[in-house]
Amino acid sequence: MRIMHIGGLVVALALVSSPSSAQHSTMDIILDFRHDAETEALIVNDGVMGGRSSSRIDLDSADFAVFEGTLSLENNGGFASVRLPIPAGTMDTASHLVLRVRGDGRRYQARLRPGRRYDGVAWAAGFGTDAGEWVTLELPLEDFEPSFRGYRPRGVGPLDPADVGQVGIMLTDKREGPFRLEIEWVGVRRGTTDVAGVGGAG
């Protein structure tokens, strides 16, 4: 476990309207890696359980964050993740999490956590990537499922967006080897709409 201070992260409250919306909706960028700023990122890999995966997050020279490392299945390991804090209430009334990413063809998870707790239940939704291609993904919050240490806990209610205090990315696709996910920004959509040119979880 490492806490890393990185540049290129800012909590933005700029409002962006979608001209192709079938219904009224707005999209707010909440983590913007295109501009210089200071924040904290928490790396959590399978070393907490004896595994040997490694990862880091850093800012690339082209104004996007890079989450990269090596996934290992040794010692019953097999996951690497990063968590980014957001202010309380940032996701209030949100209907979708929106990601602007360029991946390596692997499948990742977006993970949302209440508050700033290290342990406890997270809500997760998977998304695919096309190697070398920038994509904008909209993940409905209703598709996020509770997860605790790899299992779905019983008796856990739906995610309350207003409680989310951490946005994370996890790789746990059981494929050993290097990985790389570039992240330009993270946003939320408020309201329900079909948006032209925007992909889903894939």
C-alpha positions in Angstrom: 0.0 0.0 0.0 1.4 3.4 -1.0 0.0 6.9 -0.9 1.2 8.9 -3.9 0.9 12.6 -4.5 0.5 13.3 -8.2 0.0 16.3 -10.4 -2.7 16.6 -13.0 -5.8 16.1 -10.9 -8.5 18.6 -10.1 -12.0 18.4 -8.9 -14.0 20.4 -11.4 -17.5 21.6 -11.1 -17.8 23.0 -14.6 -21.2 22.2 -16.1 -21.3 20.7 -19.6 -24.5 20.2 -21.5 -25.0 17.6 -24.1 -26.3 18.9 -27.5 -27.3 15.4 -28.6 -29.4 14.5 -25.5 -32.8 13.0 -26.2 -33.9 14.4 -22.8 -32.5 17.1 -20.6 -29.3 16.0 -18.8 -25.9 17.5 -17.8 -22.4 16.1 -17.4 -20.0 17.3 -14.7 -16.3 16.5 -14.9 -15.3 15.6 -11.3 -11.7 14.5 -11.9 -9.8 16.2 -14.7 -6.3 15.0 -15.5 -5.8 17.6 -18.3 -4.9 20.4 -15.9 -2.2 20.6 -13.2 -3.2 20.2 -9.5 -2.2 18.3 -6.4 -4.1 15.4 -4.9 -3.7 12.0 -3.3 -4.0 8.7 -4.9 -4.1 5.4 -2.9 -2.6 2.3 -4.6 -4.1 -1.0 -3.2 -2.7 -4.2 -4.7 -2.9 -7.8 -3.9 0.1 -7.5 -1.7 -2.3 -6.9 1.2 -3.1 -10.6 0.8 0.4 -11.8 0.0 0.2 -11.4 -3.8 2.8 -9.9 -6.0 1.0 -7.6 -8.4 2.4 -4.1 -8.8 0.9 -0.8 -10.0 1.3 3.0 -10.0 -0.5 6.0 -11.2 1.3 8.9 -12.8 0.6 11.8 -15.1 1.8 11.4 -18.7 3.3 14.3 -20.6 0.2 14.4 -22.9 -2.1 15.6 -20.1 -3.7 12.4 -18.9 -3.2 10.1 -16.0 -1.7 6.6 -16.5 -2.6 3.7 -14.3 -0.1 0.9 -15.1 1.7 -2.0 -13.7 2.0 -5.8 -13.8 -0.7 -8.3 -12.7 0.5 -11.5 -11.1 -1.4 -14.6 -10.0 1.3 -15.8 -7.7 0.4 -16.5 -4.0 -3.3 -16.4 -4.8 -3.0 -12.8 -6.0 -4.5 -11.2 -9.0 -5.6 -7.6 -8.5 -4.2 -4.1 -8.8 -6.2 -0.9 -8.0 -6.1 2.8 -7.5 -8.5 5.0 -5.5 -9.0 8.7 -5.9 -10.8 10.9 -3.3 -13.6 13.2 -4.2 -15.5 15.7 -1.9 -18.6 14.5 -0.1 -21.7 15.1 -2.2 -19.9 15.4 -5.5 -22.0 12.6 -7.0 -25.3 13.6 -5.5 -28.2 13.0 -8.0 -25.9 11.4 -10.5 -27.3 8.6 -12.8 -24.1 7.6 -14.6 -20.3 7.5 -14.0 -18.6 8.7 -17.2 -15.0 7.8 -18.1 -12.7 9.1 -20.9 -10.0 6.4 -21.2 -7.6 4.7 -23.6 -6.8 1.2 -22.7 -4.9 -1.9 -23.7 -7.8 -4.3 -24.6 -8.2 -5.6 -21.1 -11.3 -5.4 -19.0 -11.3 -3.2 -15.9 -13.7 -2.3 -13.1 -14.8 1.1 -12.0 -15.3 1.1 -8.2 -17.2 3.5 -5.9 -16.7 3.7 -2.2 -18.6 5.7 0.5 -16.6 8.2 2.5 -12.8 7.7 2.9 -12.9 4.3 4.5 -10.0 2.0 3.5 -12.0 -1.3 4.0 -15.6 -2.1 3.6 -18.1 -2.6 0.7 -17.4 -1.1 -2.7 -19.8 -0.9 -5.6 -18.3 -2.1 -8.9 -19.1 -2.2 -12.6 -16.9 -3.6 -15.4 -15.9 -2.0 -18.6 -14.0 -3.1 -21.6 -11.3 -1.2 -23.6 -10.1 -1.3 -27.2 -6.3 -1.3 -27.4 -5.0 2.2 -28.3 -8.4 3.8 -28.8 -9.8 6.7 -26.8 -13.4 6.0 -25.7 -16.0 7.7 -23.6 -17.9 5.2 -21.4 -21.1 5.8 -19.5 -21.8 3.4 -16.7 -25.3 3.5 -15.2 -25.0 3.6 -11.4 -27.9 1.1 -11.2 -25.5 -1.4 -12.8 -22.9 -1.1 -10.0 -23.0 -4.1 -7.7 -21.8 -4.4 -4.1 -18.5 -6.2 -3.6 -16.4 -7.1 -0.5 -13.1 -8.8 -0.9 -14.2 -10.5 -4.1 -17.6 -11.6 -2.9 -21.1 -10.1 -3.2 -22.2 -9.4 0.4 -25.8 -10.1 1.5 -28.2 -7.5 2.8 -26.5 -4.5 1.2 -28.8 -1.9 -0.3 -28.3 0.1 -3.5 -25.5 2.7 -3.8 -26.3 6.2 -2.7 -24.4 8.5 -5.0 -24.4 11.3 -2.4 -22.3 9.1 -0.1 -19.5 8.4 -2.6 -16.1 9.7 -1.4 -13.7 7.6 -3.6 -13.6 6.7 -7.3 -11.4 3.8 -8.1 -10.1 1.6 -11.0 -9.3 -2.1 -10.5 -7.8 -4.7 -12.8 -8.8 -8.3 -11.8 -9.1 -10.1 -15.1 -6.9 -13.1 -14.2 -4.4 -12.4 -17.0 -0.8 -12.1 -15.9 1.4 -9.5 -17.4 1.7 -5.7 -17.9 -1.3 -3.4 -18.2 -1.8 0.3 -19.0 -4.9 2.4 -18.7 -4.8 6.1 -19.7 -7.5 8.4 -18.1 -8.2 11.8 -19.4 -11.1 12.6 -17.1 -13.9 11.2 -14.9 -17.4 12.7 -14.8 -20.9 12.1 -13.8 -24.1 12.5 -15.7 -27.2 13.8 -14.0 -30.5 12.8 -15.6 -31.4 10.0 -17.9 -30.6 10.2 -21.6 -29.2 8.4 -24.6 -26.1 10.2 -25.9 -24.9 9.7 -29.4 -21.3 8.4 -29.7 -21.0 7.3 -26.1 -20.2 3.7 -25.3 -21.4 1.6 -22.4 -19.7 -1.0 -20.2 -18.7 -3.1 -23.2 
